Each structure stands twice: as structure tokens, then as C-alpha cells.
Amino acid sequence: MSRISGEIWRALFIWVLACALGLSIPPLVPYLFPPFTVLFGLFSSTLITSMPLSIAQWLALRWTHPVSILWIFSIPISVYVFMMFIRELPTDAFLSDETLAALTILGLMLGLLIGLPQWLILRWKYGGSALWLLGSSLGVGLSMFFVLVTDLINMSGVLAYIAAVLVYALTTGLTLVVLINLREVPDTPIPGSSGA
């Protein structure tokens, strides 16, 4: 039991660290490469902002419970599709408002959209992996809600970003912990898998 607890705590720590590192890179890009940011279109800016997180998450999962390299493309594709959806919204639509409810719903939708391809990858590894859809959706939605309801965004953009990152990382990390607990361990090792 203590070995399983140690494995779970390690997976949670690695996941939260990976999310924090992956989400710390995008805000630095305009400062590190100012001339290039002017040239970025929607597709390339989506790649720049989402690829570090995708790679960091994939590396974290490879370290604890290996998943397909397709994970790296899950966030960029989902964010790009979401941005295309947002661009098509009429200006008078409810979701176009910058209210707490509208922004939280958009966060929940983005999280669900990100979670969908990730769930398709996780379902080969974890029983009950549909829970990832809820965790991913809540991770983005709750981070938006928390930042807006605490008014952190108006106090400090940096603190708001850190809080959003922590809420997202902990929510999805705890979901991952639940999936690890639900995972059925086979009686005999699968050929080619690494056993403890």
C-alpha cells in the first residue's frame, strides 16, 4: 500500500511540476523573442502557447505511466479548434460577453475540448478514463472562475496567471491520481512493459 501511495504522490508532483513548467514558457515568448511575435498568426501563436504544455505533460506521463506521443498534439489542435469557434461567435452572443458566467462556460468548453483527444489516448491505459473529460473541463473552467471571482486579474496579472496554473495543474493532477487508483493491474506482465 505504501508503494502505491508513493507512486501516486510522485505522479501528482511530476504532473503539477510539468504543468507549471509548460505554462511558464508562453508568457516569456514576447519578452524573449519580441521581433517574432509580430509575425505570428493564429496557428503559430496557438502552437507557441500550447506546445510547451503538451510536451511537458507528455514527458510527465512518460515518466510515470507512458502514453502515446500523440498527446503532444492534443492541446494545440484543441486550442486551435476552440479559437476558430470563438472567432465565429456573433458579437451579441451570450458567450461573447466578458461576464463571469460566460468566461467560465468558455473555460469549461475549452477544457472539455482539450480533454477529448487526451481521453482517447488515456482510455488505452486507464479504466474509468472518461473521468479525464471532467477533470480537464474543470481544470480550465475552475481556473478561469477562480481568477475572475477573486478579482486577481485586476490586482496582478502575474498572480492571476500563477493561480490559474495551480488550479489547472492540481485539478488535472488529482484526476490523474484517481485514474491511477482505478487502474487495473494485470496478473501477468504485458510483454514490453516495464514493471516495478
C-alpha positions as CSV (number, residue, x, y, z in Angstrom):
1,M,0.0,0.0,0.0
2,S,2.8,2.4,0.8
3,R,4.4,1.7,-2.6
4,I,1.2,2.6,-4.3
5,S,0.9,5.8,-2.2
6,G,4.4,6.7,-3.1
7,E,3.7,6.1,-6.8
8,I,0.6,8.3,-6.6
9,W,2.3,11.2,-4.8
10,R,5.2,11.0,-7.3
11,A,2.9,11.1,-10.3
12,L,1.0,14.1,-8.8
13,F,4.2,16.0,-8.1
14,I,5.6,15.3,-11.5
15,W,2.4,16.3,-13.2
16,V,2.0,19.6,-11.3
17,L,5.6,20.5,-11.9
18,A,5.3,19.7,-15.6
19,C,2.2,21.8,-16.0
20,A,3.8,24.7,-14.1
21,L,6.9,24.5,-16.3
22,G,4.9,24.1,-19.5
23,L,2.7,27.0,-18.8
24,S,5.6,29.2,-17.7
25,I,7.1,29.4,-21.2
26,P,4.3,31.0,-23.2
27,P,4.2,34.3,-21.2
28,L,8.0,34.6,-21.7
29,V,7.9,34.3,-25.5
30,P,7.0,38.0,-26.2
31,Y,9.9,39.1,-24.0
32,L,12.5,36.6,-25.3
33,F,11.6,36.9,-29.0
34,P,9.9,40.3,-29.5
35,P,10.5,40.7,-33.2
36,F,9.0,37.3,-34.0
37,T,5.7,37.8,-32.1
38,V,4.6,40.4,-34.7
39,L,4.8,37.7,-37.4
40,F,2.8,35.1,-35.5
41,G,-0.6,34.3,-36.9
42,L,-3.4,32.3,-35.2
43,F,-1.9,28.9,-36.0
44,S,1.7,29.7,-35.0
45,S,0.7,31.6,-31.8
46,T,-1.5,28.6,-30.8
47,L,1.5,26.3,-31.3
48,I,3.7,28.6,-29.3
49,T,1.3,28.9,-26.4
50,S,0.2,25.3,-26.2
51,M,3.1,23.1,-27.3
52,P,5.2,23.6,-24.2
53,L,2.4,22.4,-22.0
54,S,1.7,19.4,-24.3
55,I,5.3,18.4,-24.3
56,A,5.7,18.8,-20.6
57,Q,2.6,16.8,-19.8
58,W,3.6,14.0,-22.2
59,L,7.1,13.8,-20.6
60,A,5.5,13.7,-17.2
61,L,3.2,10.9,-18.3
62,R,6.1,9.1,-20.0
63,W,7.9,9.2,-16.6
64,T,5.1,7.7,-14.6
65,H,2.7,5.9,-17.0
66,P,3.8,6.1,-20.7
67,V,1.2,7.3,-23.2
68,S,1.3,7.8,-26.9
69,I,3.3,10.7,-28.4
70,L,0.0,11.8,-30.0
71,W,-0.6,13.5,-26.6
72,I,1.7,16.3,-27.8
73,F,-0.8,17.3,-30.5
74,S,-3.9,17.2,-28.3
75,I,-3.7,20.6,-26.8
76,P,-2.5,22.6,-29.8
77,I,-5.2,21.1,-32.0
78,S,-7.9,21.6,-29.4
79,V,-6.9,25.2,-28.7
80,Y,-6.8,25.9,-32.4
81,V,-10.3,24.5,-32.9
82,F,-11.6,26.4,-29.9
83,M,-10.1,29.7,-31.3
84,M,-11.8,29.1,-34.6
85,F,-15.1,28.6,-32.8
86,I,-14.6,31.8,-30.8
87,R,-13.9,33.8,-34.0
88,E,-17.2,32.6,-35.4
89,L,-19.3,33.7,-32.4
90,P,-21.7,36.6,-33.2
91,T,-20.7,39.7,-31.2
92,D,-24.1,39.7,-29.5
93,A,-24.0,36.1,-28.4
94,F,-24.0,35.3,-24.6
95,L,-20.6,33.7,-24.8
96,S,-19.2,36.8,-26.4
97,D,-19.8,38.7,-23.1
98,E,-17.0,39.0,-20.7
99,T,-19.1,38.1,-17.7
100,L,-18.1,35.6,-15.0
101,A,-20.7,33.0,-16.3
102,A,-19.7,33.4,-20.0
103,L,-16.0,33.1,-19.4
104,T,-16.4,30.2,-17.0
105,I,-18.5,28.4,-19.6
106,L,-15.9,29.1,-22.3
107,G,-13.2,27.7,-19.9
108,L,-15.3,24.6,-19.3
109,M,-15.8,24.1,-23.1
110,L,-12.1,24.6,-23.8
111,G,-11.2,22.1,-21.0
112,L,-13.6,19.6,-22.5
113,L,-12.2,20.1,-26.0
114,I,-8.7,19.6,-24.7
115,G,-9.7,16.6,-22.7
116,L,-11.4,14.8,-25.6
117,P,-8.3,13.7,-27.6
118,Q,-6.4,13.1,-24.3
119,W,-9.2,10.8,-23.1
120,L,-9.0,8.9,-26.4
121,I,-5.3,8.3,-25.6
122,L,-5.8,7.6,-21.9
123,R,-8.6,5.1,-22.4
124,W,-6.0,2.5,-23.6
125,K,-4.1,2.8,-20.3
126,Y,-6.7,3.5,-17.6
127,G,-10.1,2.1,-16.7
128,G,-12.6,4.8,-16.0
129,S,-10.7,7.2,-18.2
130,A,-13.8,9.1,-19.1
131,L,-13.3,10.9,-15.8
132,W,-10.5,12.8,-17.6
133,L,-13.1,14.7,-19.6
134,L,-14.5,16.0,-16.3
135,G,-11.1,16.7,-14.8
136,S,-9.8,18.6,-17.9
137,S,-13.0,20.6,-18.2
138,L,-13.0,21.5,-14.6
139,G,-9.3,22.3,-14.7
140,V,-9.6,25.1,-17.2
141,G,-13.1,26.2,-16.1
142,L,-12.3,26.4,-12.4
143,S,-9.0,28.2,-13.1
144,M,-11.0,30.9,-15.1
145,F,-13.7,31.0,-12.4
146,F,-11.2,31.3,-9.5
147,V,-9.2,34.1,-11.2
148,L,-12.3,36.1,-12.0
149,V,-14.2,35.6,-8.7
150,T,-11.2,36.6,-6.6
151,D,-10.6,39.6,-8.9
152,L,-6.9,38.6,-9.1
153,I,-6.9,39.6,-12.7
154,N,-7.3,43.2,-11.7
155,M,-4.8,43.1,-8.9
156,S,-1.9,41.4,-10.6
157,G,-1.8,39.6,-14.0
158,V,1.2,37.6,-12.8
159,L,-0.6,36.4,-9.6
160,A,-3.7,35.6,-11.6
161,Y,-1.7,33.5,-14.1
162,I,0.1,31.6,-11.3
163,A,-3.2,30.9,-9.6
164,A,-4.8,29.7,-12.8
165,V,-1.8,27.5,-13.5
166,L,-2.0,26.0,-10.0
167,V,-5.8,25.4,-10.1
168,Y,-5.4,23.7,-13.5
169,A,-2.4,21.6,-12.6
170,L,-3.9,20.4,-9.3
171,T,-7.4,19.7,-10.7
172,T,-6.0,17.6,-13.6
173,G,-3.3,16.1,-11.4
174,L,-5.9,14.9,-8.9
175,T,-7.9,13.5,-11.7
176,L,-4.8,11.6,-12.9
177,V,-4.4,10.3,-9.3
178,V,-7.9,8.9,-9.3
179,L,-7.2,7.2,-12.7
180,I,-4.1,5.7,-11.3
181,N,-6.1,4.3,-8.4
182,L,-8.7,2.9,-10.7
183,R,-6.2,1.3,-13.0
184,E,-6.5,-2.5,-13.1
185,V,-3.1,-4.1,-12.7
186,P,-2.9,-7.3,-14.8
187,D,-1.9,-10.5,-13.1
188,T,0.9,-11.2,-15.6
189,P,3.2,-8.6,-17.0
190,I,2.5,-7.4,-20.6
191,P,5.4,-8.0,-22.9
192,G,7.4,-4.9,-23.4
193,S,6.0,-3.1,-20.4
194,S,8.3,-2.0,-17.5
195,G,7.3,-3.5,-14.2
196,A,8.3,-2.3,-10.7
